[in-house]
Structure formats: C-alpha cells, structure tokens
Amino acid sequence: MKVLVVNAGSSSIKYQVVDMTDESVLCKGLVDRVGIPGSTLEHKPAGKDEVVIKKDLPDHTAGMQLVLETLVSPEHGVLSSMDDIGAVGHRVVHGGEAFASSVVIDDEVKKVIRECFDIAPLHNPPNLMGIDACTELMPNVKHVAVFDTAFHQSMTPENFMYAVPYDAYEKFRVRRYGFHGTSHFFVAHRAAEMLGKPYEECKIITLHIGNGGSVGAIKDGRVIETSMGFTPLEGLVMGTRSGDIDPAVVFFLMDKLGMNTAEANNYFNKKAGLLGLSGVSNDLRDVEEAAREGNEKAQIALKVYHNRVKGYIGKYMALLNGCDCIVFTAGVGENGIDARAAICTDMDFLGIKMDFEKNKVRGKEVDVSAADSKVRIFIIPTNEELVIARDTYGLAK
C-alpha cells in the first residue's frame, strides 16, 4: 500500500508519498502561498531533480488538486493512477482529551478538531481545511488523523493539571496537553532500540528542539510530563515564543502597552523568544553568529535558551528518578553542535558527560556520550511523516 501523508498549514501543504512495503519515500513536496498570489509547488521525486510549478491556487482544494495531478503526471509523477493511494494520513496538531491515538476520520472526529480551534487557532483550522480538501478529492479512501497531542495523553492528573480553580478544567478543559507527540514517539522508541532495552523498561528524556521546542519525560512506555502545555507557548525558550513566564508579566505588559488579548497572544507567540531577547533573529544560527561577533543581547539570549533546556533536564531526571538517555532531535537538536554542547556542559553531577569530538556532527544518528557518562546522549533525526504513515497504514488495513 502507498500512503499519502499531508500536513496542511494556513497557506501551505506539505506532503509525502510512502510505499509501505519497504517504507521508502517515493516523493515529497511543498505547496506554498495557498490563497496568496504567487503560489508554487515544489515537488521532489526520489532520485530525480526537484520540479517547481508556479500556479495561483485560491484555496486548499486547488492546492491538493495540483498535488494529485503532479503525483500521476507522466513527467514528474510517482503513481500510475490515484488508485495507487490506499490511504491518506493527516497531521492534526490538537485532539484535546478525545484522542489518545490516531483515528480514521469521520464527522465526529472533524467535530472534535473544530472544537479545538480556540486552543489551537493557528494550526487546527488549516489542518481541517486540508482534511476537507483531500476527502473531497479522494472520497473513496480512508483518511486518518494523527494528533500531535495523542502521545502525551498517558500523563496523569498530577502532571497535567494546573493549579487554577478546578472548574477551569471541568468547564473548559484547561490542562497540559503537550505537542510534537509524533516526534517524541519516534525518537523515544528508536532510543530504546539503541539502548538495547524494551521500550517499556526505559527512562528517556526527549529534546525536540527547533524553532519550536519541547521536552518529554518518558518512563516505562508512558509520558510522565512534557514541557508544552495548554498551548505550544509554555516551556522552552523558542524562536519567537517566550516559553515559561510569570503570568503577571502578561497582565502588566497588556496594561503598559495597551494590548488586547489577541495582541498579547501575538506578542508572546511571535515577538518573544530568541527574536525578542536578542533583537537579531528567531533563527538560532543567526543569534549564535551575532553572539560570536560580540552582540551582548545575543549572548544573553543564548544563555537563557540553554539554561531553560538544562533546567527541564534536571526537573525530568527528578520526576523519572534517573535517566537512561537523553535524545536530541529536530532542527537544532540534530544540527546545533554548539547548542548541544552548551546544554550538556557542567551536567557531570547528573551523570551526563558528552564526548565533544563525537558531538561535531549534523543530521546523523549517533551516540555522543563520553565513555564514563552514566546517561547516554543520543542524536536521533526525527521522522514524523513515517509515524503518520505507519499509523495510517495500520488503521487502513
């Protein structure tokens, strides 16, 4: 069976076609500027040159139509016909408390996705647009929703509840949900294989660090806690997100800057983090370069960034009562040599010792622990699309 994996954003559609007989990727691509003049499709068939198609696409249905036409085109296609697609897997950011695993999409699933619009306004609406577009164009195959939040649903109340009046949870389901679940799932299972232990017997800390970032504490096959919360704003310092902050700062700055709730939400999600602290960029590489050139704000931003990750590692080692390994993944985790080194420096007391020579690698799966490190340190490239494809295939069979 061949599975089409779709990740729809507000003005974009990322896709892959995976042949589940050997889990090979037949092609991958990106539709950009959906609904905006100058739309493009970048299509990369395996073993061939990338193709760029320029065509105005008024909506997601038009974007998916172009994708499907390209998949079966004689020049650039990887399918003999659309009948080759056995199922479609959709990334959906927020499933609330309703889903602890991936599900075949029906009207009830769409209803839950829609109900989560308030708590994932940037992600769930375009995710649903992608689902609607695909189901309209491919009504005769199974469509599966794979939720970023599902993996974290094994958390127990002492770790997902906030210390606010309990009726906030009862009425509005205010609680910690966690995100990047497919990534944490993939690298945690791979880490168990590298440890040579059953996944259900491991204590693992997963560090998904990119422009967004989150930490997961996994024990005996269950998520104990994760750093992102009710929304993806909580936790680590990120490219443009503040991460953990005194809630009173929000009210104080709303008053001082005359912001309404929407403006405040934008302020802490889009103008804070590395960008806000450094004044340079939301891209860690740019901030590191500025720091090397003597930019004091950039230097401070990096220290705050590294310390936040170190703090979560320490907290989660306490919650897990020890740790078999920590895993770096995602854009910074897989490629950020200096960031990984800074995070693992002066962690000897916790049994974390890095081999800094082994650490000089980008985008490869490798153990970078020092020989006498009690905690193994792994770099594992994530593969969220493969998790989506596997779940989709399993449900579609």
N, C-alpha and C positions, 0 to 999 in steps of 0.2 A: 504493500500500500504506500502511496505517496501522500504526504500531509502538507498542506499549505499553512504556514504559520503567519499570522497577521498581528501587527502591533500598530494600532491607529492612534495618532495624536491629533491635536486640534487642526493642524494644517499639513499633516504628513501621514504616510502609510509605509511602515517598514514591513518587509515580507521575506520569507524563505520558503523554498520547497525542499522537503526532506524525504528521501527514499528510505522507508523504514526497514527494508530488507537488510541494509547494512548501515543505516543511519547516516548516509552520505548526503551532503548538501548539494543539490543539483543547481541551485541558483539562489541569489539573494539580491535584494534591491530596496530602493527608497523612492517613494513619490513625495516630492516636496512642493510647498506653496499651493496646497489644495485650497481652492476658493480665492486665491490671490493671483493677480496677473503674473505671468512668467513661470507657470507650473512646469516641473520637469520630472521625468522618471529616469533614475539611474539603475540600470539592470546589469547584473554581473553573473553570466552563466559560468559554471565550473569549467576551468580550463580554457576559457575564451576571454577576449577583450571585453571591457565594460562598454555598454551601449547607453547613450544619453538621448532621450526622446523629449523634445520640447513641445508641449501642447497645453493650452489652457484647460483647466479642469475645475468646473464650477463647484463640485461637491465630491464627497467621498465615493458615491456610487460611480461617478465618472472616472475617478481615480482608480477604483478597483476594476472597472471595465477595461481600462488601459492596461492594467497589470495582467488581467486574464488574456487579453489579446496578445500581449507580449510573450506570455508563457507558452502559447501554442503557435507563435509565428514561425514560418519556415526558416527565417534568417537567424532569429535570436532565441527561439523557444527551446524548452526542455521537455515539453509534453507533446504527445501525438494528438491528444484532444483533452478537453476538460474532464472527460470521463476517467482520466488517469488519477484525478484527485479523489481520494477516498474519504477525506475529512478535512475540516479547517479548524485550527486551534487559534483562539483569540486571547491575547494578553488583556486582562482586566485588572486595574490597579486595586480597586476596593470592593470586597464582597461582604463587608460588615461581619456580623456574627453568624450569618446564614450558612456560610460555606467553609468547611474545613478541608476541602479537597476540590479538585476540578470536577465540572459537571457538564452534561450535554445541555445546550441552551434551548430553553422553551420560553413561553410567555412569562412564567413565574420567575425564571432567572433574570429575564430582562427587567421585570418589575423591581427586583432587589437591586440590580445595578443602577436603575433610575433613582431608587430611594437613597442611594449613597451619593447622589450628586452634591448634596450640601456639604459633605465632609471630604469629597474629592472632586472639587469643581473644575480643576484643570485637566483631570485625567478620565474620569468615568464618562462624561458626555461624549468626548471623541471616541472612546472605546466602544460605546454603544452605537455611535454612528458607523463605525467600521463593521460591527456585527450586522446592523441593518442593511448596509450596502452589500455585504457578502451573502447574506441569506436571501436577499432579493435576486442576486445574480446566480446563486448556486442553491436553489431551494431543495434539491434532492440529495444533498449530502449532510452528514451530521456536523454540526458546529459545536465546538467545546469551548467553554470559558475556563481559563486558568488564571487564578487570582493571586496577586502579589501578597495578599493578606492571609491566604489559607494556611500556609506553612506554620504561621505563628499562633494558630488557634488552639494549640496544645497548652498555651500558657494558662496558669491557674489564677484565681482572683487576686491572691496576694501580690502577684506580679503584673496583672493588667489593670487593676483598679487605681484610680486617682483619689487623693484624699480631699474630695469635694463632697457636698451633700449627696447621699446615696440616691436620692430621686433623680439626680442628673444622669445617672446610669439607667435607672428604671424607665425614665421618660424618654431620654434622648440617646441612650447607649453611648454615653461619654466614657471612654476607656482607652487603654492602649491597644492598638491593632498590629502595628508593625508592617513593614513593607520590604521590598526586594526579596520576597519569600522564595521565588524560583531560584534566584542566585544562591541564597543561603542554603537551600535544599541541595542544589547540585554540588557545591564545593564541600559541604559537610559530609555528604556520602562519599565523595572522592577522597577526602581526608581520612576517613575511616579505612578505606582500602589501602591508602599509603601507610597507615599505622599498622595494618595487618590485624585489626581487631574488628569484631562485629560492631556495626554502627550503634546498636542498642546498648553497647557497653562503653561508649566513648564519652569523654568530656571535651567539647570543642568550642572554641571562640572563633567566630567567623567575622572578618572585617571586609565588608563590601564598601570600598572607598572609591568614589568617582566624583563627579560634580555634585551629586547627592551621595550620601553615605549613611550606613547603619551597621551596627554591631549586633551579633546574635550570640546568645549563650545556650548551648545545646548539651543536654545530659540524658543519657540512656534513651536516645532516639526521640527526645521531646524538647521543644523550645521552652527554656525556663524564663528567659526575658529577652527583649530586643530594644534597641535604643530609640527607634522611631516610635511615635505614639499614636494619638488620635488622628493625627495627620503626619505627613513626612517632614514637618518643621522641627520636631523635637529631636534631641540627641546631639550628634556631632556638629562641629562647625563645618559647613558645606560651601560650595561655590558662592551661592547667593543667599543661603538660609542661615539664620542666626544659630540654630540649634538651641540647647538648653539656655534658659534665661529667666531671671526673676520676673514673674508675671506683672509685678507692679511697674516694671520698666515700660511695658506696653501702654498702660493707662497714663503714665507720666508723659511719654512722648506723644501720645494722642492729644493730650491737653496742650503741651508746649508747641506742637507743630500743627495743631488744628486738623488732625486727621480723623476721618470717619472710619468705620470698621473695615470697609473694603480697602481704603488707602493704607490702613495699618497692616492689614494682611499682606498687601503688596510690598510694603516697606520691609517687613521681616522675612518675607519669602524671596524677594527679588533684589533688594538693595543692601542686604546684610552679608553675613558670612565673610569669606575671604575678600570679596569685592568691597564690601563696606569697610572692613578693617584696614585693608591695605590701600584702598583708593586706586589700585592698579588694575586688577582684573579678577574675574571669578575663576580663571584657569590657574591651577597650582603652579604650572611650569612658568608662567609669566611672573607670578609672585616670587618664586624661587630665584628667578633671574634678577628681579629688582632687589631682592634681599642681598644677593651676591654683589650687586653694584653699590650697596650701602644705604638703600632705602630703609629708614628706621621703621616706618609703619609696616612695611612688608616683612621685616624681621620679626616684629611683634606678632603680626598675623600668623606667621608660620609657627611660632612658639605656642600660641593659643590653639592652633589647629592640631599640632602634635600632642599637646598636653591633654586635650579633650579625649583623644583616642586612647592615650595611656591610662587616663582615669577610668574609662569604661573597661579596659582590660583588667585593671585591678579590681574593680567592682564585681565583674563577672567571674573572676577567679575565686572571689569570696563566696558568691552565690553557688558556684559549682563545687566548692570545696576542693579546689585543684583543677588542673587542666592537662590534657594530653597534648594538645596542639593549638596554635593559633594559625589562622588562614588569612592571607592577604589575597583579595580579588578585586575585580572591576578596574576601571581606567588607571587610577592612582595605585591601587593595591598591586596590580600586575606590572606596572611600568615605573612607578615612583621610587627609584633607588634611594634617593636622599630621604624621602618621607618615611619609607620603611626603616631605614637605618636610625633616623631620629626617634621614631616611635619605640624601637627596641633597645635604644641606648639607656643604660642605668636601670635596667629591669632585672639585674642579676639576682636580687633578693627573692624575686618571684620565680626564679629558675629559668628565666628567659634570656638566652645568650645567642646572639646572631653571629654567624660567620660573615663578616662584612665583605670578604672577597667573593664568596658564593652569591652574595646578595646583588652583585653587579650584573644583573640580568633583567631583561624586559620581556614580558609576554610569554614566558615559558613556565611549565610546571617543574618545580624544583624544591628541594628541602634546603633551606638556608640556615639551619641550626648549626651552632658550634658543637663540636664533638662532646662537650661536657654540659650541654644545655639539657635541663630536666624536662623542659617543654619544647616540643618540636615546633619549628616555624616553617610553614609551607607557603609557597606562592602557587596558586591554582587558578588558571584562566577560567572564568565562568562561562557557562553556555546555557543561558536562559531559554533560548529558542529550542534547544534539544529537550529540555524539561517539558516545554509546552508540547512539542511534537510527540514525545513519549506518552504523556498523559492523554493527548488527543487520540493517539493510536490505540491505547488501551481501552478507552471508552467507546471508540468507534467500532472496534472488533465485535 
